[in-house]
């Protein structure tokens, strides 16, 4: 598996002894959308800024796009939208994106048409030549996304990309992230909005108190709690209830829960209910949500630390 980010060991201790990152390791596959989740203060932004050398890590071993973390030429292939991005109020959106292009050494002949295309892509074409000081918070985020893409990066770090964006804008940003993946880019999304990440990420990691407490492919992690629910019209009769409980299934009122990786074990339940002339209202597959996974992982770490 080709990796866009491979962290062998990353530790960051701030002055005063606060350990923001406690020696983490992490792998981000190329061409994927990777979600980094965690409570406020977990160390998410510190990790991203350490990888980009905006912060100097206490100790860091790993690679970014196949080169040692901090390799200057490689950083030119990276785009970044920081959390709470701020731009000078007197610049226009177009000037913000073109200024970033200049910092990234993108030739003007390339950056000018690309800037117009990106502002159109993020829904800011109509406001491109108006001062940033007249923008709403969500509009500033959109311009921030455009400047993060102006150097046509292979790897894009988005720190809370939907912060301050209205529901319609969040949908548009999600589509933008999906289109970046389709183009072969790797998108690293740092967020505390679990539902947003769950809809778009291929892989996730959960960071809590400076430590990775869970990581892996989204489908593998949420499949852990995979089960099937069968609901009947009215409570399950006592005789069938005892039969189902003896088989290891859970029964509560009109619901039978069957833990299984596939639908095969559900068939005998349906057959037994039909034989008893019971009406089946619903059969559905259920699995852990990202929120369930997140709460479980953070809670487990709290118990280990005696919290």
C-alpha positions as CSV (number, residue, x, y, z in Angstrom):
1,X,0.0,0.0,0.0
2,X,1.4,3.4,-1.1
3,X,1.4,5.9,1.7
4,X,1.1,9.7,1.6
5,X,1.9,10.1,5.2
6,X,3.8,7.6,7.4
7,X,4.5,8.7,11.0
8,X,6.8,6.3,12.8
9,X,7.0,8.5,16.0
10,X,5.8,12.0,16.6
11,X,6.1,13.7,20.0
12,X,5.5,17.3,20.9
13,X,6.1,18.8,24.4
14,X,5.4,22.5,24.9
15,X,7.4,24.8,27.2
16,X,6.3,24.0,30.7
17,X,6.2,20.3,30.1
18,X,2.7,19.9,28.5
19,X,2.8,16.8,26.3
20,X,0.5,17.6,23.3
21,X,1.5,14.5,21.3
22,X,2.7,11.4,23.2
23,X,4.8,9.5,20.6
24,X,2.1,8.7,18.0
25,X,2.4,6.6,14.8
26,X,0.0,6.8,11.9
27,X,-0.4,5.8,8.2
28,X,-2.4,7.6,5.6
29,X,-2.9,5.8,2.2
30,X,-2.4,7.7,-1.0
31,X,-5.5,8.7,-2.9
32,X,-7.7,8.4,0.2
33,X,-9.8,10.8,2.4
34,X,-8.4,10.4,5.9
35,X,-10.3,11.7,8.9
36,X,-8.5,12.7,12.1
37,X,-11.0,13.0,14.9
38,X,-10.7,14.1,18.5
39,X,-12.1,16.3,21.2
40,X,-11.0,19.9,21.5
41,X,-7.5,20.0,22.9
42,X,-6.7,16.4,21.8
43,X,-3.7,17.5,19.7
44,X,-5.2,17.4,16.2
45,X,-4.0,20.8,15.0
46,X,-0.6,20.2,16.7
47,X,-0.2,17.1,14.7
48,X,-0.9,18.8,11.4
49,X,1.3,21.8,12.1
50,X,4.1,19.5,13.1
51,X,3.9,17.5,9.9
52,X,4.0,20.8,8.0
53,X,6.9,22.1,10.1
54,X,4.8,25.1,11.2
55,X,5.5,23.9,14.7
56,X,8.8,22.3,15.6
57,X,8.1,18.8,17.0
58,X,10.1,17.6,20.0
59,X,10.8,14.3,18.1
60,X,9.7,13.2,14.7
61,X,10.4,10.3,12.5
62,X,8.5,9.5,9.3
63,X,7.8,10.4,5.7
64,X,5.5,12.8,3.8
65,X,4.9,11.8,0.1
66,X,7.9,9.5,0.2
67,X,10.4,12.0,1.7
68,X,11.4,12.7,5.3
69,X,9.0,15.0,7.1
70,X,10.1,18.6,6.7
71,X,11.7,18.1,3.2
72,X,11.3,21.5,1.7
73,X,10.7,20.6,-1.9
74,X,8.0,18.1,-0.9
75,X,6.1,20.7,1.1
76,X,5.6,22.5,-2.2
77,X,3.3,19.6,-3.1
78,X,1.1,20.1,-0.1
79,X,-2.0,22.3,0.4
80,X,-3.2,23.6,3.7
81,X,-6.3,25.2,5.1
82,X,-5.6,26.1,8.7
83,X,-8.3,26.3,11.4
84,X,-9.7,29.8,11.8
85,X,-8.0,30.9,8.6
86,X,-7.5,34.7,8.6
87,X,-6.6,36.8,5.5
88,X,-6.0,40.6,5.3
89,X,-9.4,42.4,5.1
90,X,-8.2,44.8,2.4
91,X,-7.3,41.9,-0.1
92,X,-9.9,40.5,-2.4
93,X,-10.6,36.8,-2.5
94,X,-8.8,36.7,-5.9
95,X,-5.7,38.4,-4.4
96,X,-5.6,36.0,-1.5
97,X,-5.5,33.0,-3.8
98,X,-3.0,34.6,-6.1
99,X,-0.8,35.6,-3.2
100,X,-0.7,32.0,-2.0
101,X,0.1,30.9,-5.6
102,X,3.1,33.3,-5.5
103,X,4.3,31.9,-2.2
104,X,4.1,28.4,-3.8
105,X,6.1,29.7,-6.8
106,X,3.2,28.9,-9.2
107,X,3.8,31.0,-12.4
108,X,1.4,33.8,-13.0
109,X,0.5,32.4,-16.4
110,X,-0.8,29.3,-14.5
111,X,-2.1,30.9,-11.3
112,X,-4.4,33.4,-12.9
113,X,-6.7,31.0,-14.8
114,X,-6.4,28.5,-12.0
115,X,-7.5,31.1,-9.4
116,X,-10.6,31.9,-11.4
117,X,-11.4,28.3,-11.9
118,X,-11.0,27.5,-8.2
119,X,-13.1,30.5,-7.0
120,X,-15.8,29.2,-9.3
121,X,-15.4,25.7,-7.9
122,X,-15.9,26.9,-4.3
123,X,-18.8,29.2,-5.2
124,X,-17.0,32.5,-4.8
125,X,-16.7,33.7,-8.4
126,X,-19.3,36.5,-7.8
127,X,-17.3,37.8,-4.8
128,X,-13.8,37.2,-6.2
129,X,-13.0,40.9,-6.5
130,X,-14.6,42.1,-3.3
131,X,-12.6,42.7,-0.1
132,X,-12.3,39.8,2.4
133,X,-13.5,42.3,5.1
134,X,-16.9,42.1,3.5
135,X,-17.1,38.3,3.6
136,X,-18.9,36.1,6.1
137,X,-17.0,33.4,8.0
138,X,-18.2,30.7,5.6
139,X,-17.1,32.7,2.6
140,X,-13.6,33.1,4.1
141,X,-13.5,29.3,4.5
142,X,-14.4,28.9,0.8
143,X,-11.6,31.2,-0.2
144,X,-9.3,29.3,2.2
145,X,-10.2,26.1,0.3
146,X,-9.3,27.7,-3.0
147,X,-5.9,28.9,-1.8
148,X,-5.2,25.5,-0.4
149,X,-5.6,24.0,-3.9
150,X,-3.9,26.7,-6.0
151,X,-0.6,24.8,-6.2
152,X,-2.4,21.7,-7.4
153,X,-1.2,19.7,-4.4
154,X,-0.9,15.9,-4.1
155,X,-1.7,16.1,-0.4
156,X,-4.2,18.5,1.1
157,X,-4.6,19.2,4.9
158,X,-8.0,20.7,5.8
159,X,-8.2,21.7,9.5
160,X,-11.9,22.1,10.4
161,X,-12.9,22.9,6.7
162,X,-16.7,23.3,7.4
163,X,-16.2,25.6,10.4
164,X,-18.7,28.5,10.0
165,X,-20.2,27.1,6.8
166,X,-23.9,26.8,6.3
167,X,-25.6,23.4,5.6
168,X,-25.6,23.9,1.9
169,X,-22.0,24.9,1.9
170,X,-21.1,21.8,3.9
171,X,-22.6,19.7,1.2
172,X,-20.6,21.5,-1.4
173,X,-17.4,21.1,0.5
174,X,-18.1,17.4,0.9
175,X,-18.5,17.1,-2.9
176,X,-15.3,19.1,-3.4
177,X,-13.4,16.6,-1.1
178,X,-14.9,13.7,-3.0
179,X,-13.8,15.2,-6.3
180,X,-10.3,15.7,-5.0
181,X,-10.2,12.0,-4.1
182,X,-11.4,11.2,-7.6
183,X,-8.5,13.2,-9.0
184,X,-6.1,11.1,-7.0
185,X,-5.3,13.6,-4.3
186,X,-4.9,12.6,-0.7
187,X,-7.1,14.6,1.6
188,X,-6.4,14.8,5.3
189,X,-9.4,16.2,7.2
190,X,-9.0,17.3,10.8
191,X,-12.4,17.7,12.4
192,X,-14.6,17.3,15.5
193,X,-17.8,17.0,13.3
194,X,-18.2,13.2,13.3
195,X,-21.2,13.1,10.9
196,X,-19.3,15.2,8.3
197,X,-16.2,12.9,8.4
198,X,-18.3,9.7,8.4
199,X,-19.9,10.6,5.1
200,X,-16.6,11.1,3.2
201,X,-13.6,9.4,4.9
202,X,-12.1,6.1,3.8
203,X,-9.9,5.8,6.8
204,X,-10.0,7.4,10.3
205,X,-8.0,7.9,13.4
206,X,-9.2,9.0,16.8
207,X,-6.8,11.2,18.8
208,X,-7.4,11.7,22.5
209,X,-5.1,13.4,25.0
210,X,-2.2,13.2,22.6
211,X,-2.5,9.5,21.8
212,X,-4.1,7.6,18.9
213,X,-6.7,5.4,20.5
214,X,-8.3,3.9,17.4
215,X,-7.4,3.9,13.7
216,X,-8.2,1.9,10.5
217,X,-10.4,1.7,7.5
218,X,-13.8,3.2,8.2
219,X,-15.7,0.1,7.0
220,X,-13.6,-2.3,9.2
221,X,-14.1,-0.2,12.3
222,X,-17.8,0.3,12.0
223,X,-18.4,-3.3,11.0
224,X,-17.3,-4.4,14.5
225,X,-20.8,-3.8,15.8
226,X,-22.6,-5.1,12.8
227,X,-25.9,-6.8,13.5
228,X,-29.4,-7.3,12.2
229,X,-32.7,-6.1,13.7
230,X,-36.0,-7.8,13.0
231,X,-39.2,-6.2,14.3
232,X,-42.5,-7.8,14.6
233,X,-46.1,-6.5,14.8
234,X,-46.5,-6.8,18.6
235,X,-44.2,-8.5,21.1
236,X,-42.4,-11.8,20.3
237,X,-44.4,-14.7,21.9
238,X,-42.8,-16.3,25.0
239,X,-42.1,-19.6,23.3
240,X,-40.2,-18.0,20.4
241,X,-38.5,-15.6,22.7
242,X,-37.0,-18.5,24.7
243,X,-36.0,-20.2,21.4
244,X,-34.2,-17.1,20.2
245,X,-32.5,-16.4,23.5
246,X,-31.2,-20.0,23.5
247,X,-29.7,-19.4,20.1
248,X,-27.8,-16.4,21.5
249,X,-29.9,-13.7,20.1
250,X,-31.3,-10.7,22.0
251,X,-35.0,-10.2,22.3
252,X,-36.7,-7.0,23.7
253,X,-40.5,-6.6,23.1
254,X,-41.0,-6.6,19.3
255,X,-37.3,-6.6,18.4
256,X,-34.9,-9.4,17.8
257,X,-31.1,-8.5,17.5
258,X,-28.9,-10.9,15.7
259,X,-25.1,-10.3,15.8
260,X,-23.7,-11.5,12.4
261,X,-21.4,-10.6,9.6
262,X,-23.9,-11.5,7.0
263,X,-27.7,-12.1,6.6
264,X,-27.6,-15.9,6.7
265,X,-28.4,-16.2,10.4
266,X,-31.5,-14.0,9.9
267,X,-33.3,-16.5,7.7
268,X,-34.1,-19.0,10.5
269,X,-35.6,-16.1,12.6
270,X,-37.8,-15.0,9.7
271,X,-38.9,-18.6,9.0
272,X,-39.8,-19.2,12.7
273,X,-41.8,-15.9,12.8
274,X,-43.7,-16.8,9.6
275,X,-44.4,-20.3,10.9
276,X,-46.0,-18.7,14.0
277,X,-48.1,-16.4,11.6
278,X,-46.4,-13.3,13.0
279,X,-46.2,-10.2,10.9
280,X,-42.7,-8.9,10.3
281,X,-42.6,-5.0,10.2
282,X,-39.0,-4.5,9.5
283,X,-35.6,-6.2,8.8
284,X,-32.6,-4.0,8.7
285,X,-28.8,-4.2,9.0
286,X,-27.2,-2.0,11.6
287,X,-23.6,-1.2,12.6
288,X,-21.6,1.1,14.8
289,X,-21.8,4.7,13.8
290,X,-18.6,6.8,13.9
291,X,-20.1,8.5,17.0
292,X,-20.5,5.2,18.8
293,X,-16.9,4.3,17.9
294,X,-15.6,7.7,19.0
295,X,-17.3,7.7,22.3
296,X,-16.2,4.1,23.0
297,X,-12.6,4.8,22.2
298,X,-12.4,8.0,24.2
299,X,-14.2,6.4,27.2
300,X,-11.9,3.4,27.2
301,X,-8.8,5.6,27.2
302,X,-10.3,7.5,30.2
303,X,-10.7,4.3,32.1
304,X,-7.1,3.2,31.4
305,X,-5.9,6.6,32.7
306,X,-8.1,6.3,35.8
307,X,-10.3,9.1,34.7
